[in-house]
């Protein structure tokens, strides 16, 4: 809890720093990757100093992203295990989207949608790092056919990962108070009680 009796601490400073480093790394890896995906996005290479530098930096940014995400995964994997209440929340997600979130199953620190997003992006990043290693010809040598398959997998999974993150950002903005929590680490008790009632009870002993 915080010194303000009306607020609860949701994220520590280290958790928020970890999140924002991962977020910035993902934006950089997405922009540099898109520049190679289609000629339409080629101008994005100017953000990294041109095509050559973009090609050089892209895999290293990917390594930084994976190291930072691995830290996040270790921190949050236990909290993101799906429970029967989470699956019930997912089945009734249309009710919440329609504005009727007061009757949704009580959730812990993360709801079922957040947990599915966590595991989905984890799977995407794992596939991207595996395919990326196969494609990193400067350090690794694999059969050409395997490299071509890896390139297709890398591009397809990358597009899926970008779509997932865009959805994540949209929902974070849509759910009032979420961005404030990731910036300052605190949420109001009313916010916690409405969106994560089980976590609220755990934090307050109520």
Secondary structure, DSSP 8 states (H G I E B T S, - for coil): --SSTTEEE-S-HHHHHHHHHHHHHHHHHHHHHHHHH-GGGGGGGGGGTSHHHHHHHHHHHHHHHHHHHHHHHHHHTGGG---HHHHHHHHTHHHHHTT--TTS----SS-HHHHHHHHHHHHHHHHHHHHHHHH-TTT----HHHHHHHHHHHHHHHHHHHHHHHHHHHHHHHSTTHHHHHHHSEEEHHHHHHH-HHHHHHHHT-
